[in-house]
Amino acid sequence: MGRLDGKVALISGGARGQGAAEARLFVREGARVVLGDILDDEGKEVEAAIRAAGGEATYVRLDVTREADWQAAVATTVQRYGKLNVLVNNAGILMRKKIEDTSAEDWDRIMAVNVKGVFLGTKCALPAMRQAGGGSIINISSTAGLVGSPGGTAAYTATKGAVRLFTKSTAIQHARENIRCNSVHPGPIATDMISDVLADPVAWQARLRRLPMGRAGTVEDVAYGVLYLASDESAYVTGSELVIDGGTTAE
């Protein structure tokens, strides 16, 4: 018996990294999954791999900044699998620029993907979840949404802080409808998002020395936390922050 038996999930940014890991894990635990992204080739490969292993998955093109794309993704989910129980707002981008080097266009772009994308996903998923009798929304924030950073990530930090508090507002507004909403706050995770740091062995080793556990997290580390929030095991958990950072923010 799987931890997500009978559930249907929609995951943004599902073509690679954390989103793809979440999709694969959800299916192994009994869910049917729709994964959305703008990386069509990679997304179709994830879908094909899941189907080849006997799971049920569908890839859809999803630009999270476009409300029409979200509406279509939710409609496809309900039409193909009958309902929507779980939404993972996973898509996001990272930008390393100091405040004075950040253009208005840079700011608008990262806000559109990281904040507007979460808002639109939530807005479009709520009616389907209400119809299903409830659901779980999981918003991927970051440790950058909990504490400031001396590096050039002020805009990114602002977006992840916004996701954290939007999550709490969503949780409060929809708790009586059995719709839960929680945020996940990963620390350094070895994915393409931090490829610039990974490409510099000296900088990477210096970063690892600052981590209490001495290693970066994996996409599976995060995916298992997301799985818990998606499952009925977390039925009394809403408006909370799940920190998966190897102790980074404990110092």
Rosetta blueprint (number, residue, H / E / L):
1 M L
2 G L
3 R L
4 L L
5 D L
6 G L
7 K L
8 V E
9 A E
10 L E
11 I E
12 S E
13 G L
14 G L
15 A L
16 R L
17 G H
18 Q H
19 G H
20 A H
21 A H
22 E H
23 A H
24 R H
25 L H
26 F H
27 V H
28 R H
29 E L
30 G L
31 A L
32 R E
33 V E
34 V E
35 L E
36 G E
37 D E
38 I L
39 L L
40 D H
41 D H
42 E H
43 G H
44 K H
45 E H
46 V H
47 E H
48 A H
49 A H
50 I H
51 R H
52 A H
53 A L
54 G L
55 G L
56 E L
57 A E
58 T E
59 Y E
60 V E
61 R E
62 L L
63 D L
64 V L
65 T L
66 R L
67 E H
68 A H
69 D H
70 W H
71 Q H
72 A H
73 A H
74 V H
75 A H
76 T H
77 T H
78 V H
79 Q H
80 R H
81 Y H
82 G L
83 K L
84 L L
85 N L
86 V E
87 L E
88 V E
89 N E
90 N L
91 A L
92 G L
93 I L
94 L L
95 M L
96 R L
97 K E
98 K L
99 I H
100 E H
101 D H
102 T L
103 S L
104 A H
105 E H
106 D H
107 W H
108 D H
109 R H
110 I H
111 M H
112 A H
113 V H
114 N H
115 V H
116 K H
117 G H
118 V H
119 F H
120 L H
121 G H
122 T H
123 K H
124 C H
125 A H
126 L H
127 P H
128 A H
129 M H
130 R H
131 Q H
132 A H
133 G L
134 G L
135 G E
136 S E
137 I E
138 I E
139 N E
140 I E
141 S L
142 S L
143 T H
144 A H
145 G H
146 L L
147 V L
148 G L
149 S L
150 P L
151 G L
152 G L
153 T E
154 A H
155 A H
156 Y H
157 T H
158 A H
159 T H
160 K H
161 G H
162 A H
163 V H
164 R H
165 L H
166 F H
167 T H
168 K H
169 S H
170 T H
171 A H
172 I H
173 Q H
174 H H
175 A H
176 R H
177 E H
178 N L
179 I E
180 R E
181 C E
182 N E
183 S E
184 V E
185 H E
186 P E
187 G L
188 P L
189 I E
190 A L
191 T L
192 D H
193 M H
194 I H
195 S H
196 D H
197 V H
198 L H
199 A L
200 D L
201 P H
202 V H
203 A H
204 W H
205 Q H
206 A H
207 R H
208 L H
209 R H
210 R L
211 L L
212 P L
213 M L
214 G L
215 R L
216 A L
217 G E
218 T L
219 V H
220 E H
221 D H
222 V H
223 A H
224 Y H
225 G H
226 V H
227 L H
228 Y H
229 L H
230 A H
231 S L
232 D H
233 E H
234 S H
235 A L
236 Y L
237 V L
238 T L
239 G L
240 S L
241 E E
242 L E
243 V E
244 I E
245 D L
246 G L
247 G L
248 T H
249 T H
250 A H
251 E L
